[in-house]
Amino acid sequence: MEVEPMYRIVALTRMFACCVALAFTCTAGAQQPWPSRPITIIVPYTAGAAMDVLAHIIGPRLTERWGQPVIVESRSGGWEYRHRQRCISEG
C-alpha cells in the first residue's frame, strides 16, 4: 500500500513543526528572565499631563508584575524627537 504524496507532505510538515517547536523549547530555558535590569519609562510631556499620570499609575503595577524597578521620567519641552532618539540609542 503506497502513501499518497499529499499525505506524505502533510506528515513531513508536521514532523518539521515538531522539531522546530522542540528546538525553541530547548533554547528558551537557557535565556535570562526578562526583564533583567531596571526599566525606564520616558514621558515626553509635562508633569501632570494625562500620559504622565497614566505612566505613574502603570509603573508600580509593572514593578509588582515583573519584579524589576520601573522608573518614570517626565521630560517636557517639545523634545519628543530627542527622547525617541535616546530610547533608540540606549536599546
C-alpha positions as CSV (number, residue, x, y, z in Angstrom):
1,M,0.0,0.0,0.0
2,E,1.5,3.2,-1.2
3,V,1.1,6.5,0.7
4,E,-0.2,9.3,-1.5
5,P,2.1,12.3,-2.0
6,M,-0.2,14.8,-0.3
7,Y,-0.3,12.8,2.9
8,R,3.5,12.5,2.8
9,I,3.8,16.3,2.6
10,V,1.5,16.8,5.5
11,A,3.4,14.2,7.6
12,L,6.7,15.8,6.8
13,T,5.3,19.3,7.6
14,R,4.1,18.1,11.0
15,M,7.4,16.5,11.8
16,F,9.2,19.7,10.8
17,A,6.9,21.7,13.0
18,C,7.5,19.4,16.0
19,C,11.3,19.6,15.5
20,V,11.2,23.4,15.4
21,A,9.0,23.6,18.5
22,L,11.3,21.3,20.3
23,A,14.3,23.4,19.3
24,F,12.7,26.6,20.6
25,T,11.7,25.0,23.9
26,C,15.3,23.8,24.5
27,T,16.8,27.2,23.9
28,A,14.2,29.1,26.0
29,G,15.5,27.6,29.2
30,A,19.0,29.0,28.6
31,Q,17.8,32.6,28.5
32,Q,17.8,35.1,31.3
33,P,14.5,36.0,32.8
34,W,13.1,39.1,31.2
35,P,13.5,41.9,32.2
36,S,16.9,41.6,33.7
37,R,17.5,45.2,34.5
38,P,15.5,48.3,35.7
39,I,13.1,49.8,33.2
40,T,12.8,53.5,32.5
41,I,9.6,54.9,31.0
42,I,10.2,58.3,29.4
43,V,7.1,60.5,29.2
44,P,7.8,63.3,26.7
45,Y,5.2,65.6,28.2
46,T,4.9,67.9,31.2
47,A,4.4,66.5,34.7
48,G,0.7,66.2,35.5
49,A,-0.3,65.6,31.9
50,A,-2.6,62.7,31.1
51,M,0.3,60.5,29.8
52,D,2.4,61.3,32.9
53,V,-0.4,60.3,35.3
54,L,-1.0,57.1,33.3
55,A,2.7,56.2,33.4
56,H,2.8,56.8,37.2
57,I,-0.3,54.6,37.6
58,I,1.1,51.8,35.4
59,G,4.7,51.9,36.7
60,P,4.1,50.4,40.2
61,R,1.9,47.7,38.7
62,L,4.7,46.7,36.3
63,T,7.2,46.7,39.1
64,E,5.0,44.2,41.0
65,R,4.4,42.0,38.0
66,W,7.9,41.9,36.6
67,G,9.9,42.1,39.8
68,Q,12.1,44.9,38.5
69,P,12.0,48.6,39.3
70,V,10.1,50.7,36.8
71,I,11.3,54.4,36.8
72,V,9.0,57.1,35.2
73,E,10.8,60.2,33.9
74,S,8.8,63.2,32.7
75,R,10.7,65.3,30.2
76,S,8.8,68.1,28.6
77,G,9.6,71.0,26.3
78,G,8.9,69.6,22.8
79,W,11.7,67.1,23.0
80,E,9.8,64.1,21.7
81,Y,12.2,63.6,18.8
82,R,15.3,63.7,21.0
83,H,13.7,61.4,23.6
84,R,12.8,58.9,20.8
85,Q,16.4,59.0,19.6
86,R,17.7,58.5,23.2
87,C,15.5,55.4,23.6
88,I,16.7,54.0,20.3
89,S,20.4,54.6,21.1
90,E,20.1,53.0,24.6
91,G,18.3,50.0,23.2
